[in-house]
Amino acid sequence: MANSENDTIAAISTPVGEGGISIIRISGDDAIPVAQKIYKGKNLAKVPTHTINYGHIIDPDTKEEVDEVMVSVMRAPKTYTCEDVVEINCHGGLLATNRILQLVLSYGARMAEPGEFTKRAFLNGRIDLSQSEAVMDLIRAKTDKSMKVALNQLDGDLSRLIRHLRKDILNVLAQVEVNIDYPEYDAVEEMTTKMLKEKAVDIQQRIQALLKTAKQGKVLREGLATAIIGRPNVGKSSLLNSLLHEDKAIVTNVAGTTRDVIEEYVNVNGVPLKLIDTAGIRHTEDTVEKIGVERSKKALDAADLVLLLIDSSAPLTAEDRELLTATKDKKRIVILNKTDLPQKVDLAELKRLIGGAPLVETSIVKHEGMDQLGQKISHMFFNEGIESGQNTVMVTNARHIGLLHQANDALNDVLKGINDGMPVDLVQIDMTRCWDLLGEITGDSYQDELLDQLFSQFCLGK
């Protein structure tokens, strides 16, 4: 039997494992009756809404006490899903949590699908589609900046902007319809065309301003793929450990210690970096190290940012020059490391080879220069808007970015049609298409397949 949107659903809403508490969430018309069947304490049907109540979970068949719990009762419509919601707070641990969930499922609820609680919040009108997606962005946020952007989107900043755009399009479409209905006035078509063109230009400028934030937004949402490269024993693994504040990589004075690519996420001045510590890129006869070097080259090709380390205590080598050439077209920061040792590198030559790329001098072992490195990374990608503290509406979601590009293309078709002298009633078709595409961002227009695909990416219990 297919799942119904009217079913009462349940799932564990906290990470599975040992912890202080676990929460089993139940939502639907029968949430309170289902919980009452396995709960010993106050009558949940009579307790005030939005209260938490002490009691025990009992197995009705065996009368065995399963756990001591606190049960939250929240009645519709002022809940996350706009339905009756019960949350059973039990002791953290696999056994107790799963036993309570099984009892809930045995006495009238079904297992929730991934994201189904948030899907119901959307279908019941509590949040729109872009806000629904912001829920997962908030859960997955890796830095304060990414959390702030997700919160702004959850609060409806992007939704309000999109709805203003759609309202302006709808107003101009209505005016076009009125003018088409009164063709007896000679200047009507000319006036209508002029109005349509002005509005198309205005809306396109506003959409393009949003798209300018997409690159920064994508970095905040997905992290910046950052390759740490340099010849062997230049300090790559020491840099990784310093950024992570822990010893993830093996650090020795033996060249070729790192044999594989190590990936870790780290927050650097609010920028989420997906750090890739690569094997030293050099010519080698070691079979295992050769594989690591090849993987390093692939990581370099895929990187959004390159941190290229140069040894200050040694002259530039052929390998250094090769890496400087290989990264000249990448966004990069050159790190002159080991400044605590006597300088032997030709600084003038290095500056000539790196061109306008930022240069940071560090002594990683003495923790010198790391703050300046963080500032360089932050300024390189966030020199405006959120970096300066403004409440900028930022587009972070790949689906939204794609729809905005399509809406921009539709407006290009509007302007081309007007310039080519097409009839107004044909031009307005492309304007209507722009309106529909923007509606897909907020969910004002959507297909069921889209909802299924989007919410399947959510974690279970959310």
N, C-alpha and C positions, 0 to 999 in steps of 0.2 A: 504494500500500500504506500502510495506516494506521500511524502511529508506535506503537511498543510501549514499555511501561515497562521492558522487558528490554534495549532497545537500548543500545549504548554511545554516549554523547552527547558533543559537544564544542562549545566556544564561546570567544570572546575574553572574558576576565573583567576586563580593564582598559579604561579609556576609550580609544577609538580616536583616534589622532593621534600627533604626535611626542612622545617621552618617553624616559626612561632605559631602561625595560624595558616589555615587554608580556607578558602571561601568557595562554597558551592552555590551558584546563582541559578534561580528558577524564575521564569517569566511566562506569563500567560493567564488566562481566565481562571485556571485551576491551580495557580501557584500556591495560594494560601491553603486550600483543602489538601493538596498533595503533601505540603510540609506538615500540616496538622496530623496526618495519618502516622507519621513517624516521630512526632515531637511530644515530649512529656513536659508540661509546664502550663503556662497560661493558655487560654483559648485564643489562638492567633486570629480567629475571625472577629474577635471583639476588642483586640488591643488597638490603641490609636495608631494611625498611619505614621510612618517615619519614626518608629521606635525600635529599640533593640531589647530583646527579651532573653533572660537566662532560663536554661532548661537542659534537657538531655534528649539525645536521639536514641530511640528504642526500636529494635527489630520487632514488628508487630507479631510475627509468627512465633518467635522463640521467647519474646518478652525480655530479651537480653539487652542490657544497656551498652550502646556502642560508643558514645562519647559525650562529654560535657560540652555544651555549646552556647553561643549567643546567636539569636535569630533576629535578623532585621526584617521588618515588614514595611513595605512601601506600596501604597495603593495608587492605582491609575487616577488621573493621567500624569501626575507629577513624579514620573520615574524616568529612568534612562530610555526605556522602550515605549513609554506611554501606556504600559500594561501593568497589572499587578506584578510586583517583584518581591521575592523572598531571597535573602542571602543567609546561608547557614555558615557561621564562623566556627570552625572546629579546630582542634589541635593539628598543627602541621605534621605531615607524614603520609607516606603512600597508603598504608593500611587503613587508617581511620577515614581518610578523605575518600578513597575509592569505595569503601563499604557504605558510606553515607550516600555517595552518588548512586550506587547500585540500588539502594533502597528507594531513593527519589525516582529512579527510572522504573522500578518495579511497581510503584504506587501511583502511576498516572502521567508522568512526564516522559518525553522522549529526549534523546541526546541532541543537543544543539549542533548545527553545522558550523564550520568556521565562519566567524563574523556575523552569525545570525542575530545576535542581540542588537548589534549596530544596524544591521539591515532592517530590523523591525523599527528602530528609532527613525530611520529614513522613511520607510513606508508609512509610518504613522504620523509623519510630518514634523517630528521634533527637530531634525536636522536635515540639511540638504546633502546632495551627493558629495560635493567638495568638502563639506564638513565631516562627512563619514570617513573620507580618505585621510583627513587630517588626524583622525583618532589614531590610526596606525602610524602616521608620521610622528605623532607625539610619543607613542610607545617606543618607537625605534630611534628617537632623537639621540644623537651622540654628543652634542655640545649645547651650551646655553643658547647660542644663536639659532641652531636648528629647532630647539624647543620653543623659542620665542616665535619663530615663523609659523610653526605648527599650531601654537596657541592662537595666534592672530587669525589663522585660517579657520580654526575650530570656532572662534568667536564670530566668524562670518564676514571678515574683512574682504576676502576675495569674492564671496557670494554677493555682497552688496554692490561691489564694483561691477560684476558681471550683470547683475539685474538692472543696474542703471543703464548700462550699454543696451541691454535688450529693450528696456522701456523707451529709450530714445529711438531705437530702430522701429519699434512698434508705432510710435507716434508719427514718424515720417511715413510709414507704410499706410497708416490710416488716412493721412493727408493726401497721399498719392491716390488712394481709392476714391476719396471725395472729389478730387480734381478730375479723375478719369470719368466720373459720373456726370460731370458738367462740362462736356467738350465744346459747348456752344460759345464759350468765351475764348477769344482768339489767342490771348496771351497765356492761357492756362498751361499748355504743354511746355512752353518755354520756362515759365515759373516753376513748374513741377520738376523739370529736369535740373534746373539750377539748385533747387532745394535739395534734391536727392544727391546731387554731386557734393554740395557743401557738407551734408550730414555724413556721407560716405567717407569723405576726407577726414572729418573730425573723429569719427569712430575708429577709422584705421590708425590714426595717430595715437589714440588711447590704447588700442590693442598692441601696437608696436612698442609703446612704452612699457607695457606689461611683459612683452617678449624679451625686452632688454634685461629683465631681471632673471630670466630663465637659467642662464649659465650659473649665476651665483646660487640660485635656488636649487639647482640640480646638485651642486657641490654640497650644500647643506643637507640635502636629503640622502644622498648616496655616498658622500665622502669623496675626497680627492685622492685618486690613485697616485701615489707618490713613490717613485723609485729612488732608493738610496744607492748611488753607484760610485765607483772609483776603483783604482787598481788595488790589488790585495794589500792588506795590512795598513790601510790609510785611515781607518777609524770608523768604518761603516757600521759595524755591529755595536761599537761603543756609542755611536750616535743614536741607533735604534734603542738601546738600553736607556740612554739618557732621556730620550723623549718619552719612553714608557715608564720611567722611574722604577724599572725592575730589570733583572738580568735574564732576558729572554734568549739572547743570542750568546754563543760561546765566544769569548774574547781571549785571544792569545796573540803572541808575537810571531806565530807561524803562518806564513802566507798560504792561502787556500783553505783556511779552517772552515769557512762557510761553504757548504757543498750544495745547498738548495736555496730556494727562494722562501723567505719567512715573511708572512703577512700578519699585521696587527693594526687595529684601529687606535688612534690617539687623538686627543683634543689639544690643538696648538693654537692658543689665542682665539678660541672660539671656532676655529676651522677644523672640521673632522677630516683627518688624514688617514687613508688606508695605506699604511707604510709597508713598503716592500724592501726588505733587506736582501740584496742580491749577492750572489757569489762574485768575487772579484773578476772583472772581465779582463782576461789575459790569455796569452797563448800557453797551452799546457798539454802534456802528454798523458796526464792522469785521466783515465776513462770516466770515473765518477765526476771529477771536477769539470771535465768537458761538458757533461750533461748540465751541470749547474750553470756554466757559462752561457750555454745556449738558452736556458730558461731565463737567465738574466737579460739577455738581448731581447727576448720576447716581452719581458716585463717592462723594459725601457720603451719599446714601441707603443705599449698600451698606456703608458703613464701620462697623467695630466700635468704632473709637476716632477721635475728631476732635481734631486739634491746631489750635486756632484762634489765629492770630496777630493781635495788636493793636499798633499803633504807639504807643509811649510818648511819642514826640516830637511828637504831633499830637493835637488834640481828637478825641473819638469822632465818627465820621461816620454818616450815615444808612445807608451800606453796612455799617459795623461793627455797628450796632444790628440790621440785618436778619439778619446772620449769627449774631449772638447769639440771636436769636429762632428762627432756622431750626434751630439745634443744641441747643436747650434740652432736648429729650428724648433726646439722644444722650449716650453716655459721652464726656466731653470734658475736655481740659485747655486752659485759656486761657493763652497765652504772651504776656506783655507784653514786646515786643522793643524794641531800640534804647535801652536804659537808659543807654547811654553819652552820649546826647544830653540836653539840657535837657528835663525832663518837662513836657508840656503836657496830657496826658490827665487827666481827672477820675477819680482812683483810687477815690474813694468811690462815684461813680456806676457805675463798672465793676464793683466788687465787689457792688453791689446787683443789677446786671443778670445777673451770672453765678451768683448764688445760692450753692449749696454746692460748685460745681465748683472743682477745684484751680486755683490761679493761680501761675504761675512767671514770675519776672522774668529776662530774658536780655539779653545783648548778644552776638548771634551772631557779629558780626564780630570781637569780642574774646574769643570762646570763654568767656563768663561765663554761668553758670546752667545749663549743659548737664548737669552731674552731677545737679543737683536735678531736672531734667526726667526723666532716666533713672530716678531713684528714685521719682518720682511714678507713672510708667508701671508700674514693677515692682510697687509696693505696691497699685496699683489692681486688678491682675489676679492677683497671687500674694502675698497677705498671710499665707498659711498654708501648711502642709505642706512642699512642696518648697522654698519660699522660706526657711523656717526650718531647713532641713537635714534634715528628717525623711524617712525612706524610705517615703513615702506611695505606696500602690498607686494609680495614676492611670489612668483609662480615656481613651484618646486616639483610638481607632478608631471611625469612624462605624458600622461594622457591629456592633461590640460594644455600642455605646450603644443601637442599635436593638433588639438582642436582649435587653438588660437591661430596656429599657422593656416589651418584650413579656412577659418573665418576671415583671415587677412587675404587669402587667395580669392575668396568670394567677393570681397570688396574691390579687389583688383579687377575682377570681371565686371562689377557694377560700373566702375570708372571707365573701363575699356568700352563697355556697351554704350555709355553716354557719349564718349568721344567719337565712336563709330556711327552715331546717329540712330541707334536702335530705338524702337518704340518703348515708351516708359513702362508699359505693362509687361514687357519682356525683361527689362532691366530689374524691375522689382522682384523677379523670381530669385535672382542672385542675392538681393538684399534679404529676402525671406530665408534663404539658405544660411546666410550669416547668422540670423536670429536663431535658427534651429540649432546650429553648431554650438553657439554660446550656451544654449539651453542644456546641451548634453553635459556641460561642465558642472552645472548645479543640479542636474537631474530633473529639470523642468520638462525635458524631453529625453526619453531613454527607451531602450529595449530590454526585455527581461534577461536576454542572454548577457547583456552588459553587466547587470546587477550580479548575476550568478558568477561571472568571471571575476569581478572586482572583489566581492566579499569572500570568495574562496581563498583569497590571499591573506585574509585576516587570521589572527591566532584564535585558537579554540577558546571559548569562554568570553569573547569580547563582542 
